[in-house]
Amino acid sequence: MLNEYEIKKEMCEIGKRVYNRGMVAANDGNFSVKLNDNEFLCTPTGVSKGFMTPEYICKVDAQGKVIQANKGFRPSSEIKMHMRVYKERPDVKAVVHAHPLYATSFAIAGIPLTQPIMPEAVISLGCVPIAEYGTPSTEEIPDAVSKYLQYFDAVLLENHGALAYSDSLLNAYYKMESLEFYARLLYQSKMLGGPKELTPSQVERLYELRRKMGMTGKHPADVCPNKQAGKASCHSCGSCSGNASQQGNVDADVIAAITKKVMEQLGK
């Protein structure tokens, strides 16, 4: 197990990766790591994530209040969003927030990433919904994100960016990287006339493969409201959100057809 200083060094390394891959500009983005139930390390505000060193990293409690921070550094103003994830997802050990170009473009356009276009994205991410817009640094974003936390391991933030979380900082970063790659492939395939989607049966086989692999986290393969109601999994229908009791009666096939038609029109 890494000690606290080693975790800080890892955070700086992830910061360089996020910055060098163009997932953030200037001082954008933030991420955090859970040490225990009341201690969390987080990146500081107003600092480029590509140029951090361990002394930049702050420590906060479960309410986001500073436990330790070197002079000139203070926690990210969006720490409330991170704390909400940790509170509602005890399995999560790290959170990454960034503004990857293609994924954020979909968030700005109001288009969730629900089209099954490649096996890796279906297995690792499933659907990626859009959390409603909220003012940064307020409770609006945590409230918007909250309804998706029990169903997904990554969400787009409307007119803002993306959020990914997992059982380690590296895995949370990988989810963010996979999210951006998925968004880029979807965008470019639209430029070529539109993607050829995987069929529902192909998606279900991938879901079954994920289950056999014993992959952790939240995913439509395991928590899809339609699936729990004995219907087809709703990878393309967008109904894996918020309230399972309300969504359980949604007809996946009908909504999938409507969504596909709308996406085709948007792609023209």
Contacts in CASP RR format, 6 or more apart in sequence:
PFRMAT RR
TARGET T0000
AUTHOR 0000-0000-0000
METHOD contacts of the structure
MODEL  1
MLNEYEIKKEMCEIGKRVYNRGMVAANDGNFSVKLNDNEFLCTPTGVSKG
FMTPEYICKVDAQGKVIQANKGFRPSSEIKMHMRVYKERPDVKAVVHAHP
LYATSFAIAGIPLTQPIMPEAVISLGCVPIAEYGTPSTEEIPDAVSKYLQ
YFDAVLLENHGALAYSDSLLNAYYKMESLEFYARLLYQSKMLGGPKELTP
SQVERLYELRRKMGMTGKHPADVCPNKQAGKASCHSCGSCSGNASQQGNV
DADVIAAITKKVMEQLGK
2 10 0 8 1.000
4 35 0 8 1.000
4 41 0 8 1.000
5 54 0 8 1.000
7 33 0 8 1.000
7 35 0 8 1.000
7 41 0 8 1.000
7 169 0 8 1.000
8 41 0 8 1.000
8 54 0 8 1.000
8 57 0 8 1.000
9 54 0 8 1.000
10 33 0 8 1.000
10 169 0 8 1.000
10 170 0 8 1.000
11 31 0 8 1.000
11 33 0 8 1.000
11 41 0 8 1.000
11 43 0 8 1.000
11 52 0 8 1.000
11 54 0 8 1.000
11 57 0 8 1.000
11 169 0 8 1.000
12 50 0 8 1.000
12 52 0 8 1.000
12 53 0 8 1.000
12 54 0 8 1.000
12 56 0 8 1.000
12 57 0 8 1.000
14 31 0 8 1.000
14 96 0 8 1.000
14 169 0 8 1.000
14 170 0 8 1.000
14 173 0 8 1.000
15 31 0 8 1.000
15 43 0 8 1.000
15 49 0 8 1.000
15 50 0 8 1.000
15 52 0 8 1.000
16 49 0 8 1.000
16 50 0 8 1.000
17 173 0 8 1.000
18 24 0 8 1.000
18 29 0 8 1.000
18 31 0 8 1.000
18 49 0 8 1.000
18 50 0 8 1.000
18 96 0 8 1.000
18 98 0 8 1.000
18 173 0 8 1.000
18 176 0 8 1.000
19 48 0 8 1.000
19 49 0 8 1.000
19 50 0 8 1.000
19 51 0 8 1.000
20 50 0 8 1.000
21 100 0 8 1.000
21 177 0 8 1.000
21 180 0 8 1.000
22 100 0 8 1.000
22 101 0 8 1.000
23 98 0 8 1.000
23 99 0 8 1.000
23 100 0 8 1.000
23 101 0 8 1.000
23 176 0 8 1.000
23 177 0 8 1.000
23 180 0 8 1.000
24 49 0 8 1.000
24 98 0 8 1.000
24 99 0 8 1.000
25 99 0 8 1.000
26 48 0 8 1.000
27 45 0 8 1.000
27 46 0 8 1.000
27 47 0 8 1.000
27 48 0 8 1.000
27 49 0 8 1.000
28 49 0 8 1.000
28 98 0 8 1.000
28 99 0 8 1.000
29 43 0 8 1.000
29 49 0 8 1.000
29 76 0 8 1.000
29 78 0 8 1.000
29 97 0 8 1.000
29 98 0 8 1.000
29 99 0 8 1.000
30 42 0 8 1.000
30 43 0 8 1.000
30 45 0 8 1.000
30 49 0 8 1.000
30 76 0 8 1.000
30 78 0 8 1.000
30 79 0 8 1.000
30 82 0 8 1.000
30 97 0 8 1.000
31 42 0 8 1.000
31 43 0 8 1.000
31 49 0 8 1.000
31 82 0 8 1.000
31 94 0 8 1.000
31 95 0 8 1.000
31 96 0 8 1.000
31 97 0 8 1.000
31 169 0 8 1.000
31 172 0 8 1.000
31 173 0 8 1.000
32 40 0 8 1.000
32 41 0 8 1.000
32 42 0 8 1.000
32 43 0 8 1.000
32 76 0 8 1.000
32 79 0 8 1.000
32 82 0 8 1.000
32 94 0 8 1.000
32 95 0 8 1.000
33 40 0 8 1.000
33 41 0 8 1.000
33 42 0 8 1.000
33 93 0 8 1.000
33 94 0 8 1.000
33 169 0 8 1.000
34 40 0 8 1.000
34 86 0 8 1.000
34 92 0 8 1.000
34 93 0 8 1.000
34 94 0 8 1.000
35 41 0 8 1.000
35 59 0 8 1.000
37 62 0 8 1.000
38 61 0 8 1.000
38 62 0 8 1.000
39 59 0 8 1.000
39 60 0 8 1.000
39 61 0 8 1.000
39 67 0 8 1.000
40 59 0 8 1.000
40 60 0 8 1.000
40 61 0 8 1.000
40 62 0 8 1.000
40 64 0 8 1.000
40 82 0 8 1.000
40 83 0 8 1.000
40 86 0 8 1.000
41 57 0 8 1.000
41 58 0 8 1.000
41 59 0 8 1.000
42 57 0 8 1.000
42 58 0 8 1.000
42 59 0 8 1.000
42 60 0 8 1.000
42 75 0 8 1.000
42 76 0 8 1.000
42 79 0 8 1.000
42 82 0 8 1.000
43 49 0 8 1.000
43 52 0 8 1.000
43 56 0 8 1.000
43 57 0 8 1.000
43 58 0 8 1.000
43 76 0 8 1.000
44 52 0 8 1.000
44 56 0 8 1.000
44 57 0 8 1.000
44 58 0 8 1.000
44 69 0 8 1.000
44 73 0 8 1.000
44 74 0 8 1.000
44 75 0 8 1.000
44 76 0 8 1.000
45 74 0 8 1.000
45 75 0 8 1.000
45 76 0 8 1.000
45 77 0 8 1.000
47 56 0 8 1.000
47 73 0 8 1.000
55 70 0 8 1.000
55 73 0 8 1.000
56 70 0 8 1.000
56 73 0 8 1.000
58 66 0 8 1.000
58 68 0 8 1.000
58 69 0 8 1.000
58 73 0 8 1.000
58 74 0 8 1.000
58 75 0 8 1.000
59 66 0 8 1.000
59 67 0 8 1.000
59 68 0 8 1.000
59 69 0 8 1.000
60 66 0 8 1.000
60 67 0 8 1.000
60 75 0 8 1.000
60 79 0 8 1.000
61 67 0 8 1.000
62 83 0 8 1.000
62 86 0 8 1.000
62 87 0 8 1.000
63 83 0 8 1.000
64 75 0 8 1.000
64 79 0 8 1.000
64 80 0 8 1.000
64 83 0 8 1.000
66 74 0 8 1.000
66 75 0 8 1.000
69 75 0 8 1.000
76 82 0 8 1.000
77 136 0 8 1.000
77 137 0 8 1.000
78 97 0 8 1.000
78 136 0 8 1.000
78 137 0 8 1.000
78 141 0 8 1.000
80 137 0 8 1.000
80 138 0 8 1.000
80 139 0 8 1.000
80 141 0 8 1.000
80 142 0 8 1.000
81 95 0 8 1.000
81 97 0 8 1.000
81 141 0 8 1.000
81 142 0 8 1.000
81 145 0 8 1.000
81 163 0 8 1.000
82 95 0 8 1.000
82 97 0 8 1.000
83 142 0 8 1.000
84 142 0 8 1.000
84 143 0 8 1.000
84 145 0 8 1.000
84 146 0 8 1.000
84 149 0 8 1.000
85 92 0 8 1.000
85 95 0 8 1.000
85 145 0 8 1.000
85 149 0 8 1.000
85 163 0 8 1.000
85 165 0 8 1.000
86 92 0 8 1.000
86 95 0 8 1.000
88 146 0 8 1.000
88 149 0 8 1.000
88 150 0 8 1.000
89 149 0 8 1.000
89 150 0 8 1.000
89 165 0 8 1.000
89 218 0 8 1.000
91 167 0 8 1.000
91 216 0 8 1.000
91 217 0 8 1.000
92 165 0 8 1.000
92 166 0 8 1.000
92 167 0 8 1.000
93 166 0 8 1.000
93 167 0 8 1.000
93 168 0 8 1.000
93 169 0 8 1.000
94 165 0 8 1.000
94 166 0 8 1.000
94 167 0 8 1.000
94 168 0 8 1.000
94 169 0 8 1.000
94 171 0 8 1.000
94 172 0 8 1.000
95 163 0 8 1.000
95 164 0 8 1.000
95 165 0 8 1.000
95 172 0 8 1.000
96 163 0 8 1.000
96 164 0 8 1.000
96 165 0 8 1.000
96 169 0 8 1.000
96 172 0 8 1.000
96 173 0 8 1.000
96 175 0 8 1.000
96 176 0 8 1.000
97 157 0 8 1.000
97 161 0 8 1.000
97 162 0 8 1.000
97 163 0 8 1.000
98 161 0 8 1.000
98 162 0 8 1.000
98 176 0 8 1.000
99 160 0 8 1.000
99 161 0 8 1.000
99 162 0 8 1.000
100 161 0 8 1.000
100 162 0 8 1.000
100 176 0 8 1.000
100 179 0 8 1.000
100 180 0 8 1.000
100 183 0 8 1.000
101 180 0 8 1.000
101 184 0 8 1.000
102 180 0 8 1.000
102 183 0 8 1.000
102 184 0 8 1.000
102 186 0 8 1.000
102 187 0 8 1.000
103 113 0 8 1.000
103 128 0 8 1.000
103 156 0 8 1.000
103 161 0 8 1.000
103 162 0 8 1.000
103 179 0 8 1.000
103 180 0 8 1.000
103 182 0 8 1.000
103 183 0 8 1.000
104 156 0 8 1.000
104 160 0 8 1.000
104 161 0 8 1.000
104 162 0 8 1.000
105 183 0 8 1.000
105 187 0 8 1.000
106 112 0 8 1.000
106 113 0 8 1.000
106 130 0 8 1.000
106 156 0 8 1.000
106 183 0 8 1.000
106 186 0 8 1.000
106 187 0 8 1.000
107 130 0 8 1.000
107 156 0 8 1.000
107 157 0 8 1.000
107 158 0 8 1.000
107 159 0 8 1.000
107 160 0 8 1.000
107 161 0 8 1.000
107 162 0 8 1.000
108 158 0 8 1.000
108 159 0 8 1.000
109 266 0 8 1.000
110 130 0 8 1.000
110 158 0 8 1.000
111 130 0 8 1.000
111 263 0 8 1.000
111 266 0 8 1.000
112 127 0 8 1.000
112 128 0 8 1.000
112 129 0 8 1.000
112 130 0 8 1.000
112 156 0 8 1.000
112 238 0 8 1.000
113 125 0 8 1.000
113 127 0 8 1.000
113 128 0 8 1.000
113 156 0 8 1.000
113 179 0 8 1.000
113 182 0 8 1.000
113 183 0 8 1.000
113 186 0 8 1.000
114 127 0 8 1.000
114 128 0 8 1.000
114 129 0 8 1.000
114 235 0 8 1.000
114 236 0 8 1.000
114 237 0 8 1.000
114 238 0 8 1.000
114 259 0 8 1.000
115 186 0 8 1.000
115 195 0 8 1.000
115 197 0 8 1.000
115 236 0 8 1.000
115 263 0 8 1.000
116 122 0 8 1.000
116 126 0 8 1.000
116 197 0 8 1.000
116 198 0 8 1.000
116 202 0 8 1.000
116 203 0 8 1.000
116 206 0 8 1.000
116 235 0 8 1.000
116 236 0 8 1.000
117 182 0 8 1.000
117 185 0 8 1.000
117 186 0 8 1.000
117 189 0 8 1.000
117 195 0 8 1.000
117 196 0 8 1.000
117 197 0 8 1.000
117 198 0 8 1.000
118 182 0 8 1.000
118 185 0 8 1.000
118 198 0 8 1.000
119 198 0 8 1.000
119 206 0 8 1.000
120 178 0 8 1.000
121 178 0 8 1.000
121 181 0 8 1.000
121 182 0 8 1.000
121 185 0 8 1.000
122 198 0 8 1.000
122 203 0 8 1.000
122 206 0 8 1.000
122 207 0 8 1.000
122 235 0 8 1.000
123 206 0 8 1.000
123 207 0 8 1.000
123 209 0 8 1.000
123 210 0 8 1.000
123 213 0 8 1.000
123 215 0 8 1.000
124 175 0 8 1.000
124 178 0 8 1.000
124 215 0 8 1.000
125 152 0 8 1.000
125 153 0 8 1.000
125 154 0 8 1.000
125 175 0 8 1.000
125 178 0 8 1.000
125 179 0 8 1.000
125 182 0 8 1.000
125 219 0 8 1.000
126 152 0 8 1.000
126 219 0 8 1.000
126 220 0 8 1.000
126 221 0 8 1.000
126 235 0 8 1.000
127 152 0 8 1.000
127 220 0 8 1.000
127 234 0 8 1.000
127 235 0 8 1.000
127 236 0 8 1.000
127 238 0 8 1.000
127 240 0 8 1.000
128 152 0 8 1.000
128 154 0 8 1.000
128 155 0 8 1.000
128 156 0 8 1.000
128 179 0 8 1.000
128 182 0 8 1.000
129 148 0 8 1.000
129 151 0 8 1.000
129 152 0 8 1.000
129 155 0 8 1.000
129 156 0 8 1.000
129 238 0 8 1.000
129 240 0 8 1.000
129 241 0 8 1.000
130 155 0 8 1.000
130 156 0 8 1.000
130 157 0 8 1.000
130 158 0 8 1.000
131 141 0 8 1.000
131 144 0 8 1.000
131 145 0 8 1.000
131 147 0 8 1.000
131 148 0 8 1.000
131 155 0 8 1.000
131 156 0 8 1.000
131 157 0 8 1.000
131 158 0 8 1.000
131 163 0 8 1.000
132 144 0 8 1.000
132 158 0 8 1.000
133 140 0 8 1.000
133 144 0 8 1.000
133 157 0 8 1.000
133 158 0 8 1.000
133 159 0 8 1.000
133 160 0 8 1.000
134 140 0 8 1.000
134 141 0 8 1.000
134 144 0 8 1.000
134 157 0 8 1.000
134 158 0 8 1.000
134 160 0 8 1.000
135 141 0 8 1.000
136 160 0 8 1.000
141 157 0 8 1.000
141 160 0 8 1.000
144 157 0 8 1.000
144 158 0 8 1.000
145 155 0 8 1.000
145 157 0 8 1.000
145 163 0 8 1.000
147 241 0 8 1.000
147 242 0 8 1.000
147 243 0 8 1.000
148 155 0 8 1.000
148 241 0 8 1.000
148 242 0 8 1.000
149 218 0 8 1.000
150 218 0 8 1.000
150 223 0 8 1.000
150 242 0 8 1.000
151 218 0 8 1.000
151 220 0 8 1.000
151 223 0 8 1.000
151 224 0 8 1.000
151 240 0 8 1.000
151 241 0 8 1.000
151 242 0 8 1.000
151 244 0 8 1.000
152 218 0 8 1.000
152 219 0 8 1.000
152 220 0 8 1.000
152 240 0 8 1.000
153 164 0 8 1.000
153 165 0 8 1.000
153 166 0 8 1.000
153 175 0 8 1.000
153 217 0 8 1.000
153 218 0 8 1.000
153 219 0 8 1.000
154 162 0 8 1.000
154 163 0 8 1.000
154 164 0 8 1.000
154 165 0 8 1.000
154 175 0 8 1.000
154 176 0 8 1.000
154 179 0 8 1.000
155 162 0 8 1.000
155 163 0 8 1.000
156 162 0 8 1.000
156 163 0 8 1.000
157 163 0 8 1.000
162 176 0 8 1.000
162 179 0 8 1.000
162 180 0 8 1.000
164 172 0 8 1.000
164 173 0 8 1.000
164 175 0 8 1.000
164 176 0 8 1.000
164 179 0 8 1.000
165 172 0 8 1.000
165 175 0 8 1.000
166 172 0 8 1.000
166 174 0 8 1.000
166 175 0 8 1.000
166 217 0 8 1.000
167 216 0 8 1.000
167 217 0 8 1.000
185 195 0 8 1.000
186 195 0 8 1.000
189 195 0 8 1.000
190 267 0 8 1.000
194 264 0 8 1.000
194 267 0 8 1.000
197 236 0 8 1.000
197 260 0 8 1.000
198 206 0 8 1.000
200 232 0 8 1.000
200 233 0 8 1.000
200 235 0 8 1.000
200 236 0 8 1.000
200 256 0 8 1.000
203 233 0 8 1.000
203 235 0 8 1.000
203 236 0 8 1.000
204 232 0 8 1.000
204 233 0 8 1.000
206 221 0 8 1.000
207 220 0 8 1.000
207 221 0 8 1.000
207 233 0 8 1.000
207 235 0 8 1.000
208 221 0 8 1.000
210 219 0 8 1.000
210 221 0 8 1.000
211 221 0 8 1.000
211 222 0 8 1.000
220 227 0 8 1.000
220 233 0 8 1.000
220 234 0 8 1.000
220 235 0 8 1.000
220 240 0 8 1.000
221 227 0 8 1.000
221 233 0 8 1.000
223 240 0 8 1.000
223 244 0 8 1.000
224 233 0 8 1.000
224 234 0 8 1.000
224 235 0 8 1.000
224 240 0 8 1.000
225 234 0 8 1.000
225 239 0 8 1.000
225 240 0 8 1.000
225 244 0 8 1.000
225 245 0 8 1.000
225 247 0 8 1.000
225 248 0 8 1.000
225 250 0 8 1.000
226 232 0 8 1.000
226 233 0 8 1.000
226 234 0 8 1.000
226 237 0 8 1.000
226 239 0 8 1.000
226 240 0 8 1.000
226 247 0 8 1.000
226 248 0 8 1.000
226 250 0 8 1.000
226 252 0 8 1.000
227 233 0 8 1.000
227 234 0 8 1.000
228 244 0 8 1.000
228 248 0 8 1.000
229 248 0 8 1.000
229 249 0 8 1.000
231 248 0 8 1.000
231 251 0 8 1.000
231 252 0 8 1.000
232 252 0 8 1.000
232 253 0 8 1.000
233 252 0 8 1.000
234 240 0 8 1.000
234 250 0 8 1.000
234 252 0 8 1.000
234 255 0 8 1.000
234 256 0 8 1.000
236 256 0 8 1.000
236 259 0 8 1.000
236 260 0 8 1.000
237 250 0 8 1.000
237 252 0 8 1.000
237 255 0 8 1.000
237 256 0 8 1.000
237 259 0 8 1.000
238 255 0 8 1.000
238 259 0 8 1.000
239 247 0 8 1.000
239 248 0 8 1.000
239 250 0 8 1.000
239 252 0 8 1.000
239 255 0 8 1.000
240 247 0 8 1.000
241 247 0 8 1.000
END
